[in-house]
């Protein structure tokens, strides 16, 4: 049995007061706090083995390279992407946004004929289709909109139901024989709804399309196995899984990474370079890791992955389900509407809401004055908000360090908002 009070004690930032009140942090969907072991790992790297990876032959370079690759392996185990040495399926990026843009750019390069015959499967042209959903974060929406604009492909989307869940029942209608790319969120960052991706993956593969998963909100909260899910690519960020900022990861099936042309160019990703002929690029993942990598942050992300696996993803999921049950009581407050599923099924502890008659920024300031941190705005997902007939909302999102008492404190504070503003 995991003692989550002890888990919380591992987060030094939570041991403080805000506006004279104990800090309640309910903004993990934006960024998660870091346990002491992750903070220590990053600083320890700089103190002891800081050097460029995959470069020098000296001792520090060798040790830093080993630490870097060991961290990659830990992150791969976390998401079910275990692979033999030399067949790695996890690419280091600067974040999920960078990983998704890497894919969109690489698909665009393939559309220009780069990568040869092997890369032709990623090429797009007028008449082809790219499919997303209306639930997408802008980091999915915009790169693939731009890819459609650059290649002449048609941009399409799956709609949402009344609860804000992706309409997977539209899969056969929206994903057609002309579809080349399907990019969908695993867990929506506004509604907290878990997408039933199996029918979407199956339909995408049935028509020969590549399936891209935004796993930012699933990796920190659920047991995720990309091999079992059979997705072709997936992107997520370290800072949402209790790791450092400035680093993320892109998963790809090995055979697809080997066929995909590079998107960024520079040092450490090229095997041979000449003045008078095209370069010969390295095999994945190095092909996609141009330039100096955020080595200390990757090493610390590996520690975060280990830390999560030691707690157990099934334990994290069960604990946060309890928090979600309390957060959903927000919807019982007069004048407060939950944006997303009201039942604590097929969702995580991310709950966005609208307070009738009070601007979200006013709500956020009132809640902050109680020492409670929540998100305010459109959460980089404007089409979702338009689906619910609004332009912004508030959002509470749980993490492993939250308690039922944290959620109750928010519900209590929200119960006072409308009266405070005279609504």
N, C-alpha and C positions, 0 to 999 in steps of 0.2 A: 504494500500500500504506500503510495507516494504522499508525503506530507507537504502539501502545497504552501503551507505557511513557511516552511524552511526554504522552499523554492523561491518564494517572494524575497526572503532575506538575502538572497544572492544578488539582488539588484540594488546597488548602492544609491542610485538616483531616486529611488522611491522612499528613502529614509529622510524626507524633508517635508517642510510645510510650505504651502502656497497660500498667500493672503491670510496667513495665520491659521490655516487649517491643514490637516494631514493630506498630502497629495493622493488623489485618486486618479490614476492614469487610465483613461478609456479611449485611447487614440492609436491602438496598435496597428490598425489597418493602414495608417499613414506611415508610421515607423514604430518598430518594437524597441523596448529598452534592452540593455545589454547586461547579462550576468557578469560578475566579477572575473570569471575564468576567461571570458572573451576579451574583456578590457586588458587583462594581464597578458594574454597571448599576443596581442598586437604590440604592446610596449616591450615584451620580452624579445620579440623578433628583432626590434630595432636595437635593443641592448646587446644582443648576442650574435646574430647571424645575418645581419642586413647585408645583402649583396644582390646583384642582378642575376635572375634565374636563366638557365639554359644559355649561359654566356661563358664566363670565365672558368678556368680550370683550377683556380685556387680553392682552398678549403672552405672559406665562407660561401663562395659561389656554389660549391657542391652541396653544402648543408642547407642553404636556402632553397636550392632547387628540389632537394629531397622533401623539405617541409612543404613547399608549394604543391608538389605532385601528391604528397600524402593527403593534403587538405582536399585536393580535387577528388581523390578516391573516397574520402569520407562523405563529401557532398553527394557523390554519385550513389553511395550506399543509402543515403537518406531518401533518395527519390527512386530507388529501384533501377538504377542505371549502371549496375556493376558490370565491369568489362575487364577482359584480359589486358595486361600491360601492352601498350602499343595499339590497342583498339578502343581507346577512350571515347566516350560519347558526351562528355561535358566540356563545354567551351567557357572560358572565363571572359566575362564582359564587365562593363562598368555599372551594369544594372539591367533590369528587365527591359526597360525602354531601349537601351543600347542593343540588347539581344534581338528584340523584335525589329528594330531598324536594320540590324545586320542582315536578318533574313530578307526583309523587303528589298534592301539594296542588292543582295546577292541574287535574288530572283530577277531583279531588274537587269543585273549584269548578264545573267543567263539569257535574258530576252534579247540582249545585244549580240548574242553569239559567243560570249565568253564562257570558258569551261568546256567547249567542244561538245561532242555528241553525248557525253555522260550527263552534262548539265541541261540538255534539251528538255528534260522532264519538268524543269522549273520555269521554262520560258513561257511568257505570256504574249498575246497579240490581240488585236481587235476581234471581238466575238467570244473570247474566253471570259471567264467569270471569276471573281473573288467574292467569297461569302464570309461575312462576320455576323454578329448579332447586335441588337440594339442595346444590349447590356454592357457593351465593351467600354473599358477605360480608354481614354484618348490615346494611350500608348499602343493600343491595338488598332483603334479606328483610323488614326491619322497616317501611320506608315503605309497601311494597305490601301487607303484612299489615294495616297500619293502614288503608290505603285500602279494602281489602276489608271491614274491620270497619265503617268509616263508611258505606259504600254498600250493604252487604248482598251484595256479590259473593262468589262462591265462590273460595277460595284453593287453588290446585293447584300441583303441582311435578313436574318431570322427575327421575327417580331417577339414581343413579350406578352405574357398573359396578364390577367388583372393583378396578380401578386408580384409581377415583375420577373417571373421565371422565363427563361429562354423557351420559345415554342419549338421544342424538338419534334413535335408532330408535323411541323412544316418541312422537315428535312428532305423528303422526297420531291416536294414541289420546288423548293428553293435551290437545293443542290442538284444540279443537272449534269448531263453528259458534257456540257461545256465548262463546268467548274474545274478550276485548276488549283485553287487554294481555299481552304476553310480555316478561319482563325477565330477561336471562341474562348471566352473566359471559363475557367474551371469553377471558380466561385466569384460571384459578382461583388465588386467592392462597395456598392451602394446597398443592395438588398440583402447581402449575405447568403443568397440562394446558391445552392450547389447545382451546377448544370449536369443533367444526365447526358454525359458526352458519348456514351456507348453507341446510341443510334446515329449520332452525327459522325463519329469516327468510321462506323461501318458504312454509312452512305458515301462518305468522302472516298473511302478506298474502293467502294463498288464502282465509282465513276472515274477512278484513277487520279483523284485529287490528293494534294498534300494537306495533312491536318496539323495545325499549329495551335498549341494550348498556352493560354496565359495562366500560369500557375502561381502567380504572386500571392493570392489569398488562400490557396489550398496548401502549399508546402508547409507554412508555419502552423497549421491547425489540424491537418488531416494526415493519415497514413497514405502516402502517395507512392505509386509504383508505375512509372512511365512504361515499362515493358508490358505490364499487365493491361494497362489502358490502351496500348498499341498506338499511341500518338506518334507522329513523325518528328515533331519538334515541340519544345516547351521552353518557356522563359520564366525566370523568377529572380527576385532580389534577395541579397543576404541580409539587408537591414530590416526586413520584415520577419526574418527567421532568427532574430536575436543576435545577428552578426553585425559587422561594421557597415557603414555607408560606403559608397564608391565602388562597390563590387556586386556583380550578379552573375548569372549562369545561363547558358543556352544548352539544352539537351537536344541531341539529334541522333536518330538511328545511324549507326556507323556507316552503312552503305550509302546513306543520303549525304552525310557529311563529306564522304569521299568524293561524291559527285558534285557537290555544291561549290561554285566558284567563290573566291574570297570577296569580301566587301571593303575591307580596310587594308591599306598597303604600307609597308615600311620594314623596319628591322625585325628580325627573328621569325618572319613568316615565309621567307624565301630560301629555297635550296640553292639556286644558281641565278645570278643576275648578270646581264650583259648590256653593253651600250647599243648594240645593233640588232637585237632580237628579243622576243618576249621572255620574261623571267619564268623560271620553273619553281613553282610554289611547294612548300612543305606539305606533308600529310596532316590531316586533322589530329588534334585540335590546334596545333601550332599555326596552321594556315590562316586561322581566324583570330590570332592573338598578336597582331602587329604592335610593335612598340614595347615600352616598359610597362610591365604589369603591376597592379596594386598588390604586391606580394604579401606585405604584412596583413593586409585586409583579407586576402584569400586564406592565409594561414589561420587567422582568427575566425573566419567563416567555417573552416573545417572544425575548429573547436566547438563552434555553435552547433554544427550538425551532430557532432559526437554527444554534446550535452543534451540535445533533444532526443537522440536515440537512447541515451541512458535513462532518461525519464520515461520514455516509451510514448510513441505517437498515439497509441490507443488510450493511454492515460491522459495525455494532453487533450485529446478529443473529448473524452468523457467529462473531464473537469470543466472544459469550456462550454459543454452542453448545459451544465448546471448554471453557469453564468448567463448563457443565452436565455434560459427559462425565466430568469429574473429580469433581464433587460427587456424582454418582450412584454412585461407588465406596463411598460411605457404606454402601450396602446390602450390600456384601461383608463388612462387619465383623460378627463373630459377635455375635448378640443385638441387632442394629440393624435396624429395619424401615423402609424408605422408604414414605411415604404418598403414593402416586401412581405414575405410569408409571415403570417401571424402565428402559425403553429411551429413548434420547435422540432421540426422534421425536415430533413434535407436542406439544412442551413447551418451556418456557423454563428458565433456570437458577435456579429456585426449587424447593428440595427440603426437604420436611418429613420428619421422622423420629421414631421412637419407640425409646428405649433400654430394653430389657427389664430390669426390676428397679431402675431408677433414675428418680427423679422428674425431669420436664423442668426444673424450676427448679434442681435440683442439677447437672444436665448443663450448663445455661446458665452457672452460676457457675464450674464447672470450666473450661469453654471460655473464659469471659471472663478467667480467670486466666492463660490462654495468650496474651492480647492479641487474641482473636478475638471479634468482635461478631456474635451471632446472635439470633434472636427466640425467646421462650419464651411459652407460653400456648396459647389456642385461636384466636388470630389473627383474632378477630371472625368466626369461622365455626364455631360449635358443632355444627350438624347434620353438617358434613363429618367432624368428629372422631368423632361418634357412629356415623357410617357405618363407620368403621374400628375401632369398639369401644373408643375411648379418649376422654378428656375434654380432653387437652392434648398438645402436642408441642413439639419444637424445629424451627426452620426456618432454613435458610441460603438466602440469595437474593443473586444476583450483580448487578453493575452494570458499566458500561462501563470502570470503573477497576480492576476485579479482574483477577487473573492466574491462570494454572494453578497457580502456586506458592501462592497464597492458598487455593485449594481443597484442595491437597495438605496444607497446614498443618492445616486443619480435620479432614481424614480421619485424619491422624496423631494429632491430639489426641483425637479420638473413640475411636480404638483403645485408649486408656488409661483410658477412663471407668469401665467396669465393674470392672476390676481395682482402680482407686482406691477405689471404693465397696464393694469386697469381694463383688461379685456373681459 
